[in-house]
Amino acid sequence: MNGQAERPEKDVVEVEEEKTVEEPEAEAAEGAANEAATETDPQAALAEAEAKASENWERYVRAAAEVENVRKRATRDVENAHKFALERFSKELLAVRDTLEMGLEASDKASVDSLLEGSNATLKLLSTTMQRFGIEVVDPEGEPFDPEYHDAISVQPSADVEPGSVLTVVQKGYSLNGRLLRPAMVIVAEAEAES
């Protein structure tokens, strides 16, 4: 039985080898036929080459036009992105402006308490809008002084706050998605002079 199983495998291998020997011969025969046709009719070969060259030239022109169109489209998209980048933020700020205008119109008839309440509501609306767009307040009172986020406008002796810490925030700072927009202007504490 084992002898019979080995024999068909050898037959299969021999048949495959025979096919591979015939394939190069067939290709050589086709190539010879093409060369013979080319040698007998150079005008046909020239016309075929010109047609191929013309086809390739048309492909090149189309590809170059497509590349130019993509470049122009990308330039236009970048310009629009710069032009309208703040559109959503601007729409949100309009609500804050509307609230301020309503408060000013009502200021003639309103009491001090209602004006204060309206101002606080407007400030809260502005803060919410800013947070929605990644603008965070930098309010470092009592924290250690950090020159990357704080501008020291003066130094003041203090026993209440640790030396080198922010004693008072004169003007709050702001950051946009972690990137500083404006540093906080602060007064930094120093140790009191011993008497």
PyMOL commands that set and color helices and strands:
alter all, ss='L'
color gray80, all
select helices_A, chain A and resi 2-40+42-84+87-106+112-132
alter helices_A, ss='H'
color red, helices_A
select strands_A, chain A and resi 135-138+150-157+166-171+173-176+179-182+184-190
alter strands_A, ss='S'
color yellow, strands_A
deselect
rebuild
show_as cartoon
